[in-house]
Amino acid sequence: MARPLGELQGETAEANDFARWLRKITNGVGVRQLESDFPYSKSLWTQFRNGSRLIPRELLDQVVNRYLREPAMRQRQLDEGHRLFEEALRSAARARTGENGSAPAARPRPGDAQAHALLRLDDARLRQIEAMRRLHASERRCDQLQDLVSELERRCTLLQHERDRARDEVRAELQRQVQMSAEYRRQADLKLKRARRAREEAYELRLAAEAQVARAQLDVLQRSGAEAEDIAPLVAPADAAGHLSLLADVAPALHAIDDEMDENDQGMDALRAELRLPAVDRSAYDPRIVQGVVEEGEAPAPGVVRVLKEDNADSEDNPRSRGTGPRSGAGRRGRRAVALCLALAATLGMSLAWDPPPAGAARDPLRATGGNRLTIGVALDAPGLSELDDGGLHGFEVDMGVRLAQYLGFDSQKVSLTALDVNERAAAVRDGRVDVVIARVEVTEAMKKQVRLVGPYVRTYHGVLVEKGNETISNFKDLAGRSVCTRAYSTSQQGVLKDNAAVIVTRPDTRGCVAALRAHQVEAVIDDQVALYGYTEKFDDLEVPPAATDGQQAGFYAIALPKETPDESCRDVFRALQQYVRGPWKLDFQSRLGSVVQAFPTTWNAFTPSEGDMNERSSCSA
């Protein structure tokens, strides 16, 4: 999937006009594919499509010939492209010579309204092709997810049978695999619902696009009296759905599906804007890897979240999804009726006015009133802090989130935990997917501009993770000339590696770096020390040299709230955190991060936040 393009950057209006035309011709094609199809780099293609650089004349012809199949459309777009190209060249020449006057531009012959009508028809056809491509991709994705759900269901059945017949020493491991398979099956079900929603939306876009084509064809017929040309839709062949042989393959596959559906949603938003259709709210269809809820009844161990068997986005307690989920037959019928009305209106030459629903009273999700649920975003893959394991979420940050919700007055049945990828945590709280994030959000000036921060709840220090028995690395100076992995977006840790002349290797997250270390692809991993110690508890072949912390200034983890959080609610969270730090903080830290306490038996309190830290670094205070 191609990512949305940025703003136009041409030096003249004509250069931007030509870039818009080029974007239209290459719509849906990413820079990697363009680099593969033509002998020009990704950076050059970015410049070509933002208008800051004109493509070579011969490349113009090659692009049109490759991506447009209908001969008549191809010739019209070639003529239009050359016209816009010449205008862009002339405007650039005038800009270089300082000429203020504008020379007459080469345009279609005066009175040639049919040429304009045919160009509008081409534009409508291109949108129709894009809509059909997205519908096809949505159908293929649904098929893949259905296959995945079936495969996981089969896996669960076989594992349960093996578990019941297994010896005691292997039964626990089989039980863990059964639980993880069941959880992944639930997640795949959630993503299948989202994919089905995307398929319905793509169907609406196809209807609207076809209506625009019909309207443009009527315009051509009225102006020329000729027969409208047949449409040759461009539909890519379907990919064969694969089957997963290893449970470890499931999580990366689900992540990849999420990324693909995110990009598909962005593409449909762009197409929706071109078709002048109203925006849609997809918040109820955006499950992220795992969602759990703290239930009443027999209490689980602190921080263990029992995962629901049903998608809680469809529950009656969730006001954001009531009546909008995939189970709502009336919702489906309503959306299809809207699409058919759009098609009819477009064909008959009518326009529809879309009035937004009246705005209701502002909702403060941090207040345990009015039936509010509290959704807390946590990490998925940070052992000791927050990790999905044995069908539930465990860790220090999970424990803290549950306790803070209690301090804020939320009933346990009204608290949900949503696991977030490492690079989407600030975005999740900004766009309302979660109400609060407790997931290794560091206190920085850049982060303060995006969200409100309450904390810190932990002091952090840079640390090094190595294979056990590696006595050649005990501090940062030993990293000189060695390959060291860190998170791709962690500028502070990359700065430490540059200062110590290490060879920097990046991965999207710490989990990827740890995998590279255990596969002997790198010699060490640098990250926050508390996070690295969690991996030493998970893998007994890894260790953290304690001396690497010596002489460092502390960093800080804080709670992230939406930027628009009222001051009083922010202060409520601050007071709840104060109460937690003064109370069960030490017990939870010792329980979940015992390896840190063992490594620093007399000084582990250095990881404890102080009252001064909280007053100085929080966006609000008591």
C-alpha positions in Angstrom: 0.0 0.0 0.0 1.3 3.5 -0.8 1.4 6.0 2.0 -0.4 9.4 1.8 1.7 12.0 0.0 2.8 15.2 1.7 2.2 18.9 0.8 3.1 20.2 -2.6 6.4 22.1 -2.7 6.7 23.4 -6.3 8.3 26.8 -6.8 5.4 27.9 -9.1 1.7 27.2 -9.2 2.2 25.5 -12.6 4.8 23.1 -11.1 2.2 22.1 -8.4 -0.5 21.6 -11.1 1.8 19.2 -12.9 2.7 17.4 -9.6 -1.1 17.0 -9.0 -1.5 15.4 -12.4 1.5 13.1 -11.8 0.0 12.0 -8.4 -3.2 11.2 -10.1 -1.5 9.0 -12.7 0.6 7.2 -10.0 -2.2 7.0 -7.4 -1.8 4.0 -5.2 1.9 3.3 -6.3 4.5 3.8 -3.6 8.0 5.2 -4.1 9.5 1.7 -3.7 7.5 0.4 -6.6 8.2 3.4 -8.7 12.0 3.0 -8.0 11.6 -0.7 -9.1 9.6 0.2 -12.3 11.8 3.1 -13.4 15.6 3.9 -13.0 15.1 6.7 -10.5 15.6 6.7 -6.8 12.9 6.9 -4.1 14.1 10.4 -3.1 13.8 11.6 -6.7 10.3 10.2 -7.0 9.4 12.0 -3.8 10.6 15.3 -5.4 8.8 14.5 -8.6 5.5 14.0 -6.8 5.8 17.0 -4.5 6.5 19.4 -7.3 10.0 20.5 -6.3 11.5 18.8 -9.3 10.2 18.2 -12.8 10.4 14.6 -14.2 12.3 14.1 -17.5 10.1 14.4 -20.6 10.7 10.8 -21.7 9.7 9.5 -18.2 6.4 11.3 -18.5 5.5 9.1 -21.5 6.8 5.9 -19.8 4.7 6.5 -16.6 1.5 7.1 -18.6 2.1 4.1 -20.8 2.7 1.8 -17.8 -0.1 2.8 -15.6 -3.0 3.6 -18.0 -4.4 0.7 -20.0 -7.1 2.2 -22.1 -5.7 3.6 -25.3 -8.1 6.6 -25.5 -7.5 7.5 -21.9 -3.8 7.1 -22.3 -3.6 9.5 -25.2 -5.7 12.1 -23.5 -3.6 12.0 -20.4 -0.4 12.1 -22.4 -1.7 15.3 -24.1 -2.7 16.8 -20.7 0.5 15.8 -19.1 2.6 17.4 -21.9 0.5 20.6 -21.7 1.0 20.9 -17.9 4.7 20.0 -18.3 5.3 22.8 -20.9 3.5 25.3 -18.6 5.6 24.2 -15.7 8.8 24.7 -17.8 7.7 28.2 -18.9 6.8 29.3 -15.4 10.2 28.1 -14.1 12.0 30.0 -16.9 10.0 33.1 -16.0 10.8 32.7 -12.3 14.6 32.4 -13.1 14.7 35.5 -15.3 12.6 37.5 -12.9 9.8 38.1 -15.5 6.6 39.3 -13.9 4.3 39.0 -16.9 2.7 35.7 -17.7 2.9 34.3 -21.2 -0.2 32.7 -22.5 -0.3 29.0 -21.6 -0.9 26.2 -24.1 -4.4 25.0 -23.5 -7.1 23.0 -25.4 -8.6 24.7 -28.4 -11.1 27.4 -27.5 -14.6 26.0 -27.3 -13.4 22.4 -27.0 -15.6 21.6 -24.1 -15.7 18.0 -25.1 -11.9 17.7 -24.4 -12.5 19.0 -20.9 -15.4 16.6 -20.4 -13.3 13.7 -21.5 -10.5 14.7 -19.0 -13.1 14.8 -16.2 -14.3 11.3 -17.3 -10.7 10.1 -17.1 -10.4 11.4 -13.6 -13.6 9.7 -12.6 -12.5 6.4 -14.1 -9.2 6.6 -12.2 -11.1 7.0 -9.0 -13.3 4.1 -9.9 -10.3 1.9 -10.6 -8.8 2.9 -7.2 -12.1 2.1 -5.4 -12.3 -1.3 -7.1 -8.7 -2.0 -6.2 -9.4 -1.2 -2.6 -12.6 -3.3 -2.6 -10.6 -6.2 -4.0 -7.9 -5.8 -1.4 -10.5 -5.7 1.4 -12.1 -8.9 0.1 -8.7 -10.6 -0.1 -7.8 -9.5 3.5 -11.1 -10.9 4.8 -10.3 -14.2 3.1 -6.8 -14.3 4.7 -8.2 -13.5 8.2 -10.9 -16.1 7.9 -8.2 -18.7 7.0 -6.1 -17.5 10.0 -9.1 -17.9 12.4 -9.7 -21.4 11.0 -6.1 -22.3 11.4 -5.9 -21.1 15.0 -9.2 -22.8 15.9 -7.7 -26.1 14.5 -4.5 -25.5 16.5 -6.4 -25.0 19.7 -8.3 -28.2 19.3 -5.1 -30.2 18.6 -3.2 -28.6 21.4 -5.9 -29.3 23.9 -5.9 -33.0 22.8 -2.1 -33.2 23.2 -2.3 -31.4 26.6 -4.8 -33.9 27.9 -2.6 -36.8 27.0 0.8 -35.2 27.9 3.0 -36.0 30.8 3.1 -33.5 33.7 6.5 -32.0 32.7 5.2 -30.9 29.3 1.6 -30.2 30.2 2.3 -26.7 31.4 4.0 -25.6 28.2 1.1 -27.1 26.1 -1.4 -25.2 28.3 0.5 -22.0 27.7 0.4 -22.6 23.9 -3.4 -23.4 24.1 -4.0 -20.1 25.9 -1.8 -18.1 23.5 -3.5 -19.7 20.5 -6.9 -18.9 21.9 -5.9 -15.3 22.5 -4.5 -14.9 19.0 -7.7 -16.4 17.6 -9.7 -13.8 19.5 -7.4 -11.0 18.1 -7.8 -12.4 14.6 -11.6 -12.3 15.1 -11.4 -8.6 16.0 -9.3 -7.8 13.0 -11.7 -9.8 10.8 -14.5 -7.5 12.0 -12.4 -4.5 11.1 -11.6 -6.0 7.7 -15.3 -6.6 7.0 -16.0 -3.0 8.0 -13.3 -1.8 5.5 -14.9 -4.1 2.8 -18.3 -2.4 3.3 -16.7 1.0 3.2 -14.8 0.1 0.0 -18.1 -1.1 -1.5 -19.6 2.3 -0.7 -16.7 4.1 -2.4 -17.0 1.9 -5.4 -20.7 2.8 -5.8 -19.9 6.5 -5.4 -17.1 6.3 -7.9 -19.2 4.4 -10.4 -21.9 7.1 -10.0 -19.3 9.8 -10.8 -18.2 7.9 -13.9 -21.8 7.6 -15.1 -22.3 11.3 -14.6 -19.1 12.2 -16.5 -20.2 9.8 -19.3 -23.5 11.6 -19.5 -21.7 14.9 -19.8 -19.5 13.6 -22.6 -22.6 12.2 -24.5 -24.5 15.5 -24.1 -21.5 17.4 -25.6 -20.6 15.1 -28.4 -23.5 12.8 -29.1 -20.9 9.9 -29.4 -21.1 6.6 -27.7 -19.3 6.4 -24.3 -16.3 4.1 -24.2 -16.3 0.9 -22.3 -14.5 0.9 -19.0 -11.6 -1.5 -18.4 -11.2 -1.7 -14.7 -7.8 -2.4 -13.3 -7.9 -5.2 -10.7 -4.8 -6.8 -9.4 -4.7 -10.6 -9.0 -5.5 -12.0 -5.6 -2.6 -13.3 -3.4 -2.9 -16.8 -2.1 -3.6 -16.9 1.6 -0.9 -18.5 3.5 -1.1 -20.8 6.5 1.0 -20.4 9.7 2.9 -23.3 10.9 4.4 -21.7 14.0 2.6 -19.9 16.8 5.5 -17.4 16.8 4.5 -16.3 13.3 1.0 -15.2 14.4 1.8 -12.0 16.3 4.0 -10.5 13.4 1.2 -11.5 10.9 -1.4 -9.6 13.0 0.9 -6.6 13.3 1.4 -6.6 9.5 -2.4 -6.9 9.0 -2.9 -3.9 11.3 -0.3 -1.8 9.3 -2.0 -2.8 6.0 -5.4 -1.9 7.2 -4.2 1.4 8.6 -2.7 2.4 5.3 -5.9 1.2 3.5 -8.0 3.4 5.8 -5.7 6.4 5.0 -6.1 5.6 1.3 -9.9 5.4 1.5 -10.0 8.7 3.4 -8.1 10.3 0.5 -10.5 8.7 -2.0 -13.5 9.7 0.1 -12.3 13.3 0.1 -11.9 13.3 -3.7 -15.4 11.9 -4.1 -16.7 14.5 -1.6 -18.1 12.0 0.8 -18.3 12.7 4.5 -15.7 11.4 6.9 -16.3 8.2 8.9 -15.5 7.4 12.5 -13.7 4.1 12.8 -12.8 4.2 16.5 -15.1 1.2 17.3 -13.3 -0.9 14.7 -9.7 -0.3 15.7 -8.6 -3.2 18.0 -4.9 -3.1 18.8 -3.3 -6.6 19.2 -5.1 -7.3 22.5 -7.8 -5.8 24.7 -8.5 -7.0 28.2 -10.8 -6.0 31.0 -10.5 -6.3 34.8 -13.5 -8.4 35.9 -15.1 -8.7 39.3 -15.4 -12.1 41.0 -12.5 -14.2 42.0 -9.6 -11.8 42.0 -6.7 -12.6 39.8 -3.1 -12.0 40.8 -2.2 -8.3 40.8 -1.8 -7.1 37.2 -3.2 -10.2 35.5 -6.0 -9.2 33.1 -8.5 -11.8 32.1 -9.1 -11.4 28.4 -12.7 -11.2 27.2 -14.0 -13.8 24.8 -16.2 -11.2 23.0 -15.1 -8.0 21.4 -15.7 -5.4 24.0 -16.0 -2.8 21.3 -19.5 -4.2 20.7 -20.6 -4.2 24.3 -23.5 -2.1 25.5 -21.2 -0.4 28.0 -19.2 1.1 25.2 -21.0 4.3 24.1 -18.6 4.8 21.2 -19.6 1.6 19.4 -23.2 1.2 20.2 -25.1 0.5 17.0 -22.1 0.8 14.8 -20.4 -2.5 15.1 -20.4 -5.2 12.5 -23.2 -7.1 14.3 -25.6 -4.2 13.7 -27.7 -5.2 10.6 -29.5 -1.9 10.7 -26.1 -0.1 10.5 -25.1 -2.1 7.4 -28.4 -1.5 5.7 -28.2 2.2 6.5 -24.7 2.5 5.1 -25.6 0.7 1.9 -28.7 2.9 1.5 -26.6 6.0 1.9 -24.2 4.7 -0.8 -27.1 4.0 -3.2 -28.6 7.5 -2.6 -25.2 9.0 -3.3 -25.0 7.0 -6.6 -28.5 8.1 -7.6 -27.9 11.7 -6.7 -24.6 11.9 -8.6 -26.1 10.2 -11.7 -29.0 12.6 -11.8 -26.8 15.7 -11.2 -28.0 16.4 -7.7 -25.8 17.4 -4.7 -26.4 16.4 -1.1 -25.7 18.5 1.9 -24.2 16.7 4.9 -25.0 18.3 8.3 -22.9 17.0 11.2 -24.8 15.7 14.2 -25.3 18.2 17.0 -22.4 18.2 19.4 -23.1 16.9 22.9 -21.7 17.8 26.2 -18.0 17.2 26.6 -17.1 13.9 28.1 -14.2 13.6 30.6 -13.2 9.9 30.5 -11.1 10.3 33.7 -14.2 10.9 35.8 -15.8 7.8 37.2 -19.3 9.2 36.5 -22.0 8.9 33.9 -21.2 5.3 33.0 -17.7 6.2 31.8 -15.2 3.4 31.0 -11.5 4.0 31.6 -9.3 2.6 28.8 -5.6 2.4 29.7 -3.0 1.9 27.0 -0.1 -0.4 28.1 2.9 -2.1 26.4 2.6 -5.5 24.9 6.2 -6.6 24.9 8.1 -5.1 27.9 8.8 -8.0 30.3 8.5 -6.9 33.9 6.7 -3.7 33.0 3.9 -4.9 30.7 3.7 -8.0 28.7 1.1 -10.3 27.2 1.8 -13.8 28.5 -0.4 -16.9 29.3 -3.5 -15.1 27.9 -3.2 -12.0 30.1 -1.3 -8.8 30.6 1.2 -8.7 33.5 3.8 -6.3 34.9 4.6 -3.3 37.0 2.8 -0.8 34.7 -0.3 -3.0 34.5 -0.4 -3.3 38.4 -0.1 0.5 38.6 -2.8 1.2 36.0 -5.3 -1.1 37.9 -4.5 0.6 41.2 -4.7 4.1 39.8 -8.1 3.3 38.3 -9.3 2.2 41.8 -7.9 5.4 43.3 -9.8 7.4 40.7 -13.1 5.6 41.7 -13.6 3.3 38.7 -15.3 0.0 39.3 -13.1 -2.9 38.1 -15.7 -3.8 35.4 -15.3 -0.4 33.9 -11.5 -0.6 33.3 -10.1 -1.9 30.1 -6.4 -2.4 29.1 -5.4 -2.0 25.5 -1.9 -3.0 24.4 -0.1 -0.6 22.1 2.8 -0.8 19.7 5.8 1.2 20.8 5.5 3.9 18.2 1.8 4.6 18.5 1.4 5.4 22.2 1.3 9.2 22.0 -0.9 9.0 19.0 -3.3 6.6 20.7 -4.0 9.0 23.6 -4.1 12.0 21.2 -6.8 10.6 18.9 -8.9 9.1 21.7 -8.3 5.4 21.2 -7.3 5.2 24.9 -7.9 7.6 27.8 -4.5 7.3 29.4 -1.2 5.7 28.5 1.1 4.0 31.0 3.7 2.5 28.7 7.3 3.8 29.1 6.4 7.3 27.9 9.5 9.4 28.6 9.4 12.9 29.9 10.8 15.1 27.1 10.0 18.6 25.9 8.8 17.1 22.6 6.4 14.8 24.4 5.0 17.6 26.5 3.9 19.4 23.3 1.8 16.3 22.3 0.2 15.2 25.6 -0.1 16.1 29.3 2.3 14.2 31.5 1.8 13.1 35.1 4.8 11.7 36.9 7.4 10.3 36.9 6.4 7.0 38.3 9.9 5.5 37.7 13.4 6.9 37.3 15.2 5.3 34.4 18.9 5.0 33.3 20.5 3.8 30.1 21.6 0.2 30.3 23.4 -2.5 28.2 22.1 -6.0 27.6 24.6 -8.7 26.6 24.8 -12.4 26.4 25.6 -14.0 29.7 29.3 -14.7 30.2 30.3 -11.8 27.9 33.1 -10.2 30.1 34.3 -7.9 27.3 31.4 -5.4 27.8 30.8 -3.9 31.3 30.2 -0.2 30.5 29.5 2.1 27.6 33.2 2.7 26.8 33.5 -1.0 25.9 31.0 -0.5 23.1 33.5 1.3 20.8 33.6 -0.4 17.4 31.0 -3.0 18.4 27.6 -3.5 16.7 24.9 -2.3 19.2 21.2 -2.4 18.6 18.7 0.3 19.9 15.2 1.4 19.1 14.9 3.3 15.8 13.2 6.4 17.3 15.4 6.6 20.5 17.6 9.7 19.8 19.0 9.9 23.3 20.2 6.3 23.2 21.6 6.7 19.7 23.5 9.7 21.1 25.1 7.6 23.7 26.2 5.1 21.1 27.7 7.9 18.9 29.5 9.3 21.9 31.1 5.9 22.5 31.9 5.2 18.8 29.7 2.1 18.6 28.3 0.8 15.3 24.6 1.6 15.5 22.0 -1.0 14.5 18.3 -0.1 14.8 15.1 -2.1 15.1 11.5 -0.8 15.5 11.4 -1.9 19.2 13.4 -3.4 22.0 12.0 -6.9 21.4 13.5 -6.8 17.9 16.9 -5.8 19.3 16.8 -8.6 21.9 16.0 -11.1 19.1 19.0 -9.8 17.1 21.2 -10.2 20.1 20.1 -13.8 20.8 20.6 -14.6 17.1 24.2 -13.2 17.3 23.5 -10.5 14.8 24.6 -7.8 17.3 26.9 -7.8 20.3 24.8 -5.7 22.7 21.5 -3.9 23.1 21.1 -0.4 24.7 17.8 0.7 26.3 16.4 1.8 29.6 17.8 -0.4 32.3 14.5 -1.4 34.0 13.2 -2.6 30.6 16.4 -4.6 29.9 16.3 -6.3 33.3 12.8 -7.6 32.4 14.4 -9.5 29.5 17.0 -11.1 31.8 14.0 -12.6 33.8 12.5 -13.8 30.5 15.7 -15.2 29.0 18.3 -16.8 31.3 21.1 -16.5 28.7 21.1 -12.6 28.9 22.4 -10.2 31.6 22.8 -6.5 32.3 26.2 -5.2 33.6 25.2 -3.1 36.6 28.2 -0.8 36.3 26.9 0.7 33.0 24.6 2.9 35.1 27.4 4.7 37.0 27.5 8.5 36.6 24.3 8.8 34.6 21.6 11.4 34.9 18.2 9.9 35.4 15.4 9.8 32.8 11.8 9.5 33.7 8.6 7.5 32.8 5.4 9.4 33.1 1.6 8.8 32.6 0.3 10.4 29.3 -3.1 12.1 29.2 -4.8 13.9 26.3 -3.7 17.5 25.8 -7.2 18.7 26.4 -7.5 17.0 29.8 -9.1 19.5 32.3 -6.8 20.7 35.1 -8.9 19.2 37.8 -8.8 15.7 36.2 -5.1 16.0 35.7 -4.7 16.9 39.4 -6.8 13.9 40.3 -4.4 11.6 38.4 -1.4 13.4 40.1 -2.9 12.8 43.6 -3.7 9.2 42.7 -0.1 8.7 41.6 1.2 10.3 44.8 -0.9 7.9 46.8 0.4 5.0 44.8 4.1 6.0 45.2 3.7 6.5 48.9 1.9 3.1 49.3 2.2 -0.1 47.2 4.8 1.2 44.7 7.8 -0.5 46.4 5.9 -3.8 46.8 4.9 -3.9 43.1 8.4 -2.9 41.9 10.0 -5.6 44.0 7.4 -8.2 42.8 7.6 -7.4 39.1 11.2 -6.2 38.7 13.0 -8.3 41.3 16.0 -8.6 39.1 16.6 -4.8 39.5 16.5 -5.2 43.2 18.9 -8.1 43.2 21.3 -6.2 41.0 21.2 -3.1 43.3 20.4 -4.6 46.7 21.3 -1.4 48.6 20.6 1.3 46.0 17.6 0.2 44.1 15.6 3.0 45.6 17.3 5.2 43.1 14.6 4.1 40.7 11.9 5.5 43.0 10.5 8.9 41.9 10.6 11.7 44.5 8.0 14.2 45.3 10.3 16.9 43.8 10.5 14.9 40.6 6.7 14.8 40.3 6.1 18.4 41.1 8.8 19.6 38.7 8.0 17.4 35.7 4.2 16.9 35.8 1.9 19.1 33.6 -0.1 19.7 36.8 0.3 19.1 40.5 -1.8 18.7 43.6 
